[in-house]
Amino acid sequence: MQQINVGICGLGTIGYGSFCLLKNNAQEISRRLGKSLRVSHIATRKLREHQDIGDVKLSTDPMQLAADPDVDILLELIGGTDFARELVMKAISNGKHIVTANKALIAEYGNEIFRAASENKVMVAYEAAVAGGIPIIKILREGLAANQIAWLAGIINGTGNYILSEMQAASRPFAEVLKEAQQLGYAEADPTFDVEGIDAAHKLAILSAIAFGTALHLDKVYTEGISEITPEDIAFANELGYRIKHLGISAKTAHGIELRVHPALVAKQRLIARVDGVMNAVLLHGDAVGSSMYYGAGAGDAPTASAVVADVIDIVRRMGMLEEQVPALAFQTEDADIRILPIEEIISAYYLRISVRDKVGVIAKITEILGENGISIDAMIQKDPDMTGGNHEQIPVIIMTHEIQEAVMNKAIEQIEALDAVTDKLTRIRVADLQD
């Protein structure tokens, strides 16, 4: 039986989980492949006490694996971007196939990496980089290959979804729930990547490139986090029949591709509105299959390790068929690049929360500004001062608009905020009209 050697760079929780999965299920994996698959070389700074790797060759320098002629498939599980890029490019130049769970690496350097892989006739697999427990990359590249994708929208960061879910469930402030998420291990000590949408932007850039046949455009993803969402916004959205979710959205329009990450109001009856906790979901629409949603754990050691090992198995199955490989992004992207729309050009309905003084005529002035800009009102909530603690200086006015171009809405917001009776910066949340 032919033997395929795997080298693992990085023995953190995902790296060790992948090693254990390959070791413990070696017999079953070999039976399915008709080839023997073994871990031959591991690079890590140091082994933890509980980590038993048996007689596997061990080094502290990942570059040794990139140069080791005995390694057929290299698992890049060290994280980061600069050194990871150098390692992967070195391994590719030495004819090694690559498996990575590194979304930042793929989003930032994927165009370069995939080009090098094509030139060197090796494969790069990265299913674990996006929504680890959901095989969404394989679904887009293969399962839905016959479809033209119209749009996709995803809850693709479990930390942010957990925070919004808890804020919804108990009317708790963002800072309090974030602290709890950190204590539970759902959020990092520095949560910026998760709560400000950077992690989701990396994932969306990858999904959009696969779905629409573009190059990777991380620098063009409009990114907005959830740190400004308040329990009041969640309560008002609920009153209007919506839940607030942090979504990555990409859609193909007549003018180009939308690429945006931001909080959004989603109608309560939509399946994706009911995805709570740390779970992930991707909802998409194909011309043949219609709308479909894919749900599962987006992170975690076991789901991510499962995706990593699945990629290893997939590469082994495809060895010897390199001339007929599906391109890494499912398209020949150099011939299919199209315009990415700036956020000012998108069309959306909007939720507006405006804090005003209790003065005669203020609502009329606000509606006049909206009307002059061609913005029609779908719904409005105006609370009596006695229902807001008797504060006549901070009365919330909630307006839901019909669809309008973002640039027009920006102009109207600037005019509304300039009114003397408006006491604070306006809160604006886009509405995601998703059909499941």
VEXVEX-993568 format. One line per field, with one value per residue (C-alpha): residue number from 1; residue in three letters; x negated, y negated, z. Coordinates in steps of 0.001 Angstrom, whole numbers, plus 500000, padded with zeros to 6 digits. Each point is the difference from the previous one (the first is absolute). Layout:
REM VEXVEX-993568
num = NUM	...
residuo = ALA	...
X = X	...
Y = Y	...
Z = Z	...
END
This chain:
REM VEXVEX-993568
num = 1	2	3	4	5	6	7	8	9	10	11	12	13	14	15	16	17	18	19	20	21	22	23	24	25	26	27	28	29	30	31	32	33	34	35	36	37	38	39	40	41	42	43	44	45	46	47	48	49	50	51	52	53	54	55	56	57	58	59	60	61	62	63	64	65	66	67	68	69	70	71	72	73	74	75	76	77	78	79	80	81	82	83	84	85	86	87	88	89	90	91	92	93	94	95	96	97	98	99	100	101	102	103	104	105	106	107	108	109	110	111	112	113	114	115	116	117	118	119	120	121	122	123	124	125	126	127	128	129	130	131	132	133	134	135	136	137	138	139	140	141	142	143	144	145	146	147	148	149	150	151	152	153	154	155	156	157	158	159	160	161	162	163	164	165	166	167	168	169	170	171	172	173	174	175	176	177	178	179	180	181	182	183	184	185	186	187	188	189	190	191	192	193	194	195	196	197	198	199	200	201	202	203	204	205	206	207	208	209	210	211	212	213	214	215	216	217	218	219	220	221	222	223	224	225	226	227	228	229	230	231	232	233	234	235	236	237	238	239	240	241	242	243	244	245	246	247	248	249	250	251	252	253	254	255	256	257	258	259	260	261	262	263	264	265	266	267	268	269	270	271	272	273	274	275	276	277	278	279	280	281	282	283	284	285	286	287	288	289	290	291	292	293	294	295	296	297	298	299	300	301	302	303	304	305	306	307	308	309	310	311	312	313	314	315	316	317	318	319	320	321	322	323	324	325	326	327	328	329	330	331	332	333	334	335	336	337	338	339	340	341	342	343	344	345	346	347	348	349	350	351	352	353	354	355	356	357	358	359	360	361	362	363	364	365	366	367	368	369	370	371	372	373	374	375	376	377	378	379	380	381	382	383	384	385	386	387	388	389	390	391	392	393	394	395	396	397	398	399	400	401	402	403	404	405	406	407	408	409	410	411	412	413	414	415	416	417	418	419	420	421	422	423	424	425	426	427	428	429	430	431	432	433	434	435	436
residuo = MET	GLN	GLN	ILE	ASN	VAL	GLY	ILE	CYS	GLY	LEU	GLY	THR	ILE	GLY	TYR	GLY	SER	PHE	CYS	LEU	LEU	LYS	ASN	ASN	ALA	GLN	GLU	ILE	SER	ARG	ARG	LEU	GLY	LYS	SER	LEU	ARG	VAL	SER	HIS	ILE	ALA	THR	ARG	LYS	LEU	ARG	GLU	HIS	GLN	ASP	ILE	GLY	ASP	VAL	LYS	LEU	SER	THR	ASP	PRO	MET	GLN	LEU	ALA	ALA	ASP	PRO	ASP	VAL	ASP	ILE	LEU	LEU	GLU	LEU	ILE	GLY	GLY	THR	ASP	PHE	ALA	ARG	GLU	LEU	VAL	MET	LYS	ALA	ILE	SER	ASN	GLY	LYS	HIS	ILE	VAL	THR	ALA	ASN	LYS	ALA	LEU	ILE	ALA	GLU	TYR	GLY	ASN	GLU	ILE	PHE	ARG	ALA	ALA	SER	GLU	ASN	LYS	VAL	MET	VAL	ALA	TYR	GLU	ALA	ALA	VAL	ALA	GLY	GLY	ILE	PRO	ILE	ILE	LYS	ILE	LEU	ARG	GLU	GLY	LEU	ALA	ALA	ASN	GLN	ILE	ALA	TRP	LEU	ALA	GLY	ILE	ILE	ASN	GLY	THR	GLY	ASN	TYR	ILE	LEU	SER	GLU	MET	GLN	ALA	ALA	SER	ARG	PRO	PHE	ALA	GLU	VAL	LEU	LYS	GLU	ALA	GLN	GLN	LEU	GLY	TYR	ALA	GLU	ALA	ASP	PRO	THR	PHE	ASP	VAL	GLU	GLY	ILE	ASP	ALA	ALA	HIS	LYS	LEU	ALA	ILE	LEU	SER	ALA	ILE	ALA	PHE	GLY	THR	ALA	LEU	HIS	LEU	ASP	LYS	VAL	TYR	THR	GLU	GLY	ILE	SER	GLU	ILE	THR	PRO	GLU	ASP	ILE	ALA	PHE	ALA	ASN	GLU	LEU	GLY	TYR	ARG	ILE	LYS	HIS	LEU	GLY	ILE	SER	ALA	LYS	THR	ALA	HIS	GLY	ILE	GLU	LEU	ARG	VAL	HIS	PRO	ALA	LEU	VAL	ALA	LYS	GLN	ARG	LEU	ILE	ALA	ARG	VAL	ASP	GLY	VAL	MET	ASN	ALA	VAL	LEU	LEU	HIS	GLY	ASP	ALA	VAL	GLY	SER	SER	MET	TYR	TYR	GLY	ALA	GLY	ALA	GLY	ASP	ALA	PRO	THR	ALA	SER	ALA	VAL	VAL	ALA	ASP	VAL	ILE	ASP	ILE	VAL	ARG	ARG	MET	GLY	MET	LEU	GLU	GLU	GLN	VAL	PRO	ALA	LEU	ALA	PHE	GLN	THR	GLU	ASP	ALA	ASP	ILE	ARG	ILE	LEU	PRO	ILE	GLU	GLU	ILE	ILE	SER	ALA	TYR	TYR	LEU	ARG	ILE	SER	VAL	ARG	ASP	LYS	VAL	GLY	VAL	ILE	ALA	LYS	ILE	THR	GLU	ILE	LEU	GLY	GLU	ASN	GLY	ILE	SER	ILE	ASP	ALA	MET	ILE	GLN	LYS	ASP	PRO	ASP	MET	THR	GLY	GLY	ASN	HIS	GLU	GLN	ILE	PRO	VAL	ILE	ILE	MET	THR	HIS	GLU	ILE	GLN	GLU	ALA	VAL	MET	ASN	LYS	ALA	ILE	GLU	GLN	ILE	GLU	ALA	LEU	ASP	ALA	VAL	THR	ASP	LYS	LEU	THR	ARG	ILE	ARG	VAL	ALA	ASP	LEU	GLN	ASP
X = 500000	498619	499015	500780	498077	501510	498030	501708	498760	501458	501171	502544	503507	500869	496615	500057	503664	499168	497082	502199	502730	497519	498414	503144	501903	496999	501380	503410	498459	497611	502880	501923	496993	498304	496802	498157	500090	497644	498583	496245	498750	501256	498639	500913	498268	500534	502203	502537	500028	503103	498802	498739	498757	498292	497070	500950	497019	500034	498364	500379	499534	503021	497740	498441	503356	500328	496669	500396	500185	501957	502944	502720	502652	499206	502570	499515	501600	497733	502219	498950	499271	496426	498083	502878	499856	496239	500408	502797	498249	496813	501909	501819	496720	498802	503016	502023	503769	501368	502840	500669	502599	498591	502752	497835	497271	502434	501913	496833	497647	502242	499646	496212	500127	502478	498000	496835	501858	501275	496522	498526	502904	500901	503271	500935	502979	501530	503441	499152	499357	503722	502766	497983	502956	501829	498452	501072	496956	500540	503708	499261	497144	501586	503499	501429	497679	502950	501595	499571	499906	502046	499073	498754	500314	498387	499618	496324	498607	501173	498765	502051	503054	499708	499823	503032	501966	499358	500801	503284	500864	499521	499791	496385	497463	497246	497096	501517	500617	496560	498385	502012	498991	496347	500444	501613	497197	502207	498181	496294	498416	499817	503377	499531	499858	503286	502131	498870	500651	496421	500227	503302	498517	497208	502562	502368	497190	499317	503645	500779	496995	501111	503666	499484	496718	498018	496539	499800	500834	499521	499086	503413	502176	502039	499633	502041	500095	502593	498522	502466	503112	502054	502716	502358	499324	500614	503281	501245	499034	501932	503051	499819	499748	496234	496891	496557	497322	496400	499905	497504	501888	498927	502310	499596	501825	500166	497379	497548	499587	500990	497499	500937	499924	502272	502867	503320	503665	501333	503715	500744	501580	496786	498068	496728	501572	500395	496347	498778	496985	496643	501532	499396	502275	499696	503136	499677	502069	499152	501987	500648	500237	501677	499220	498200	498404	497021	499678	497431	497175	497807	496995	498741	497168	501862	502036	496940	497767	502692	499935	496184	499872	502808	497836	497039	502170	501337	496476	498906	503016	499153	496292	499174	502831	498358	500640	503771	500169	502761	498258	499371	502731	502196	499454	497133	500109	497590	502624	503025	499252	502766	500637	500456	502610	499138	502444	501426	501486	501911	503787	501551	502857	498901	500756	499340	499976	500005	499754	501980	501179	503714	500761	502912	499239	496841	501590	501359	496503	498512	502668	499628	496263	500676	502657	497771	497406	502531	499979	503385	500895	501155	500621	499421	499876	500092	499890	501767	497516	501723	499097	496298	499547	501423	496885	501203	496461	499408	503198	499357	501700	499756	500495	499966	499510	500621	497008	497754	496394	497541	498533	503452	500561	496615	501017	503322	498315	497578	502927	501967	497019	499625	503456	499933	502538	497858	497876	497656	498467	502617	499893	500409	500306	500573	502806	499134	502929	499076	502318	499578
Y = 500000	496584	497825	496263	497976	497011	497277	497850	496472	498796	502257	497800	501241	500316	501446	502613	500720	500638	502242	502053	500332	501194	502420	501381	500456	501075	503455	498711	497154	502395	502368	497161	498716	503221	498287	499804	496536	499173	496975	500142	496633	497358	496518	498215	497733	502511	502931	499564	502590	501779	500178	503444	500226	503369	500495	497190	497887	496719	496641	496391	498528	500189	499208	503441	501519	497729	501405	503617	502197	502636	497653	500170	497810	497118	498839	496295	499588	497386	496975	496448	498828	498925	503102	502259	498523	500555	503583	500851	498439	501930	503271	499387	499293	503378	501770	500527	499853	497627	500201	496925	498745	496476	497684	496879	501624	500982	496703	497874	502122	502573	498537	500374	503417	501491	498684	501627	503255	500087	499371	502771	502396	500458	499568	497546	500970	497618	501295	499486	496282	499160	501289	503049	502321	499103	501244	496787	499680	503485	499216	496864	501455	503359	500645	496808	499848	500098	496928	496305	498598	496815	499200	501427	498809	501576	499941	500889	498905	501955	497476	497164	502215	501125	496396	498861	503105	499339	496307	501048	502641	497898	496355	499811	497375	500848	499519	502337	502810	499562	500469	503179	501263	499468	501910	502891	500067	498873	496675	499162	497658	497527	500575	497454	502506	501571	497076	497488	502361	500642	503777	500056	497812	502539	502789	498009	499069	503710	501049	497178	500768	503626	499167	497323	500878	496946	499655	499520	496412	499718	496318	499257	501629	497340	500924	498873	501640	500493	497960	497134	502204	499288	501948	497193	500687	503704	499268	497593	502451	502715	497721	499496	503741	500323	501372	498436	502282	499322	501077	500378	499236	500334	499604	499784	497012	498425	497479	502262	502066	498917	500990	498887	501012	498159	500379	500488	500285	503390	500841	502362	502630	500563	503120	498114	497601	502962	501083	499277	500446	500797	501803	498924	500075	499109	499261	499748	499922	501921	499785	503757	500968	496826	498986	502397	499604	501825	500107	501260	499266	497287	500610	502311	502493	503100	498454	498167	503073	501973	497477	500089	503788	500019	497713	502370	502918	497975	499139	503645	501033	497397	500756	501052	497929	496590	498956	500285	498316	497586	496602	498971	497344	502134	497585	498856	496667	498067	500037	499327	497033	497414	496811	500039	497435	497370	499960	496669	501754	502784	499928	500773	499241	498427	499887	496539	499153	496254	498374	496754	497345	499902	497040	499238	500593	502107	503112	497904	498665	503497	501381	496935	500679	503632	499007	497422	502736	502397	502291	501487	501153	503565	499785	497642	500325	496912	500577	497723	498225	501631	503417	499068	498934	496522	498852	497309	499507	503543	501334	502830	499822	503200	499905	502913	498916	501633	500814	497151	499628	499654	496752	498399	501264	498607	496556	500149	501144	497075	497595	501617	499917	496268	499245	498135	502382	503079	500619	502812	501850	501964	503812	501627	503757	501518	502475	503337	501226	503679	502597	503542
Z = 500000	499008	502968	500138	502578	501786	501765	502636	500717	503274	502820	501712	500654	496300	499050	502751	499325	496338	500979	502345	497393	497373	502477	501637	496738	497922	499197	498891	497980	498246	499221	498355	498061	499019	501133	503304	501562	502851	501803	499416	501272	502468	500627	503231	502470	502788	500905	502767	502781	498711	496394	499016	496412	500260	497628	497594	498968	501965	499290	501105	496521	497655	497041	500457	499085	496969	498776	501191	496863	501934	500707	497334	501665	502348	502555	500777	503434	501572	499289	499224	496488	499278	501093	498963	496486	499820	501214	497574	497004	500847	500308	496708	498218	501293	498521	503169	500229	502651	502511	502124	502462	499727	498726	500296	497902	497246	500032	499873	497893	498330	496500	500169	501681	497517	497051	501361	500669	496418	498617	502171	499371	503656	501889	502752	502170	502536	501021	503680	499434	499821	502312	501085	500648	496773	496713	498297	497731	498564	499639	497973	497927	499243	501324	498471	496991	497575	501586	499479	503531	500381	503590	503249	503580	503003	503742	499765	503354	503024	502554	498557	499656	503623	501194	497999	501036	503695	499627	498382	502604	503125	498880	501131	498839	497530	502450	502585	497521	498431	503415	500510	496540	500911	503271	498119	497427	497105	499627	500040	502552	497102	498315	497205	497135	501076	501169	497360	497101	498845	500420	498109	497248	499419	499676	497794	497607	499507	499610	497579	497804	499716	499430	497347	498347	500999	501414	503771	500968	503767	499679	498453	502666	501811	503665	502998	503425	502727	502851	499441	500181	503139	501844	498949	496316	500543	501820	497316	497245	501831	500234	496236	499296	499532	501658	499662	498565	499008	496361	497223	496779	496388	497024	496252	498510	496553	501101	501814	503139	503497	502667	503509	503670	502428	502480	498234	500861	498907	500094	502899	497765	498047	500986	500286	502523	502354	499914	503531	502252	498422	497022	496394	496971	496329	497977	496225	496833	496832	496787	499936	503674	501235	503577	502339	503416	501467	503799	502461	502376	498553	502191	502714	500061	498822	497140	498668	500271	498185	497139	499880	499755	497424	497855	500386	498867	497075	498832	500150	497919	497347	499716	496464	498526	500315	496405	500564	503401	500965	500312	503612	499812	497693	497070	497808	501810	497784	497234	502187	502239	500346	501935	503784	501009	502615	502914	498799	496966	501727	500228	503384	502336	503283	503709	501458	503715	500588	503447	500069	502430	500727	497744	497726	496321	500337	498467	497145	499285	499973	497672	497778	499599	499156	497483	498322	499492	498515	503042	500880	503515	500600	503773	502920	503789	502195	503750	502464	502349	502979	498539	499821	503612	499489	498125	497603	498603	498705	498446	497514	496633	497958	496242	497573	496399	496667	497788	498902	498876	502880	498655	500119	503539	501074	498750	501851	503226	499846	499647	502849	502363	499296	501461	503332	501499	499265	503084	499006	497090	498075	500065	496582	499433	496567	499362	498374	497907	499867	498488	501337
END
